[in-house]
Amino acid sequence: MSSKDASRPNIIIIAGGIGAGKSIVSHILSAMGYPVYDCDSHAKLLMDSSQDIKNGIKHRIQASIISEDGSIDRNALSSIVFSEPSKLSELNSIVHSAVRNDIARWVTGLPASTDIAFIETAIPYASGLHASADGIWEVNAPLPVRIQRVMLRNGLSEGQIMDRIKSQESEHHRNGHKLIINDGETPVIPKLISLLTDICKNTRI
């Protein structure tokens, strides 16, 4: 975790594995007026727009993933990286630097009055984002709930989902994380209000 720089807002990471319910928490916080940076969607935009990233994928993962028109075959990419840990590490090293730079620009562009900003990511440690964060809120739900959510949302098989869950296991359940249960039954908003109140108390002059 970083030491707080008074010139920028508190940076809180919304973490949690696939299907945990991070996006729901992010949407609630956004509706409450807090800025939220979604690493997954921004990474996809950066991958589509950066020739350097595409070249890295082509030469370090598999050339056929990049089509003749320059588009990325994301199904093929996912199939490779979530079945071969070494390839996932390669992809992370290619993309994460670009994402961190984009986040730095985003934070710099926030209004001066912003007191708290959020970054949503499933992999705060592999991405290196934990080093510049003031806290990590981890969203979780029972495994069957997570699997069902992803099957309905993405149409993946249970085996494919478990491959993704296993690839993210080392990122979660660490000391210092603030836990948010998002199982569809436990109220989320009261927990968020409590966590936000704690930040305000700790930063009050």
Secondary structure, 3 states (H helix, E strand, C coil): CCCCCCCCCEEEEEECCCCCCHHHHHHHHHHCCCCEEEHHHHHHHHHHHCHHHHHHHHHHCCHHHECCCCCECHHHHHHHHCCCHHHHHHHHHHHHHHHHHHHHHHHHCCCCCCCEEEEECCCCCCCCHHHHCCEEEEEECCHHHHHHHHHHHHCCCHHHHHHHHHHHHHHCCCCCCEEEECCCCCCCHHHHHHHHHHHHHHHCC
